[in-house]
Amino acid sequence: MTATPALHDEPAGPHILFVEDDAVIRDTVRIALQRYGFTVSTAADGLTGLELFRSAHPDLLLLDLMLPQLDGIGLCRKIREFSLAPVLMVTARGDDLDVISGLEAGADDYVVKPCESAVLVARIRSLLRRASFGSLSGESAREEPARDGSAADARPVLTFGELTIDTSGMEVRRAGEIVALTPTELRLLLAFAESPGVVLERRTLLRKVWDHAWEGDTRVVDLHVKRLRAKVDADRIETVRGFGYKLRR
């Protein structure tokens, strides 16, 4: 296990935990991220990564899938048992099985290696923005105007059947019970709630929720919709074949 301080005597940037068994890749990525102002800790196997995550509480987990002792899928599942911190997985091939397994385990996004530093940093910053509830409430908690067109009847709590969304407190309930959503799942739900009954294309959701343009791969959207449905109501988010998804009123 290696924990490395930032390169400069400036205020520490967001703390990234990188779990990767290849020492060359581990050091190369660590140095690159430090140059962008991040504080980086590293681990060479899944069990050490889990221990370090529990003790250090990083802002984001960056992990390879192929790890000794505890693989990336297992590590992600264990972390999701107690943490909603953003998880960005790194896959060597971008295989369907790797990507789907990682996203189903709770990862928020993925990159395929080798990956340019600028692309990796962009994905990390996007995930960190999503994890900021302050930016979420400012961006997505839009007031609902009164029927006369004024804003006096603004409603911070949106209701869809048994589902309620408190856009001020960033709290979601189903039949009165709190629903634990990751920041990405919450942003996805808010995107639907902003336009109930409107079909949103996958590429639109990629832009609104993941902050990156369509790259020909929408699996990250499909898997997150699947996870969201399991938590809020399988029938509440409807698939419109050939187009995308919509939130039923």
C-alpha positions, 0 to 999 in steps of 0.5 A: 500500500502506498499513500503519496502526498501532493507535489506542492504545498498548496491546499490538498485537492480531492483525494483519489484512491487508485487500486491497480496491481501493475506498479508501472501503471500505478505510479504513472497514473499517480504522478499524472493525477498529482500534476492535476492537483489531486491527492492520490493514495494507491493500493496494489490489491483489492483487500488492501484497497478496501482497508485503505478506503475504510480508513482514508475515506477518499473522494473517489475510487479509481480501480482496475478490474483485474486485481489479486486477492479481491477483484475490482467487481468484488471490491466495488460491491463491498464498498457499495455496502457502506459508501456512495462515493463515486467509483470509476473503473478501468477495464483493459478491453471494454468487454461487455462482460467487464463493463456490465459486471462493473456497472451492476456492482455499483461503479458510476462510469468506466474508461478503457485503458490505455487512456490519456491523462486528460480524458481520465481527469475529465471523467474524474472531475465529472464524477466529483461534480456529480457527487456534490449535492450543492451543485445538484440542488442548484442545477436540478431543483428547479421550481415548479411554477404555479398554474397562473404562471407565477413562481409563488407556488414553487414546490421543492418536493415532487411526487410521482405515485409512491415516489417523492423527490425532495429537490431541496434536501436531495432526499428520495422516498418510496412509500415513505421510506428513504431510498439510498441513491448514489450521486449518479443515480440521483442525477439520473432521477432528477433528469427524468423528474425535470421532464416527466412524461418526456422521452429522453434519448440515451445520448441526452442522458449521457450529456445531462448526467455524465457530462460527456458527449455520446461516444457510441456506447450507451451501456452506462445509461442502460445499466444505471436505469436498471439499478435506478428502477430496482430502487424506485419502482420498476414500472416508474421509468418506462422504456420507449423502444428505439428512443430512450426512457421516460418517467411516468407521471 
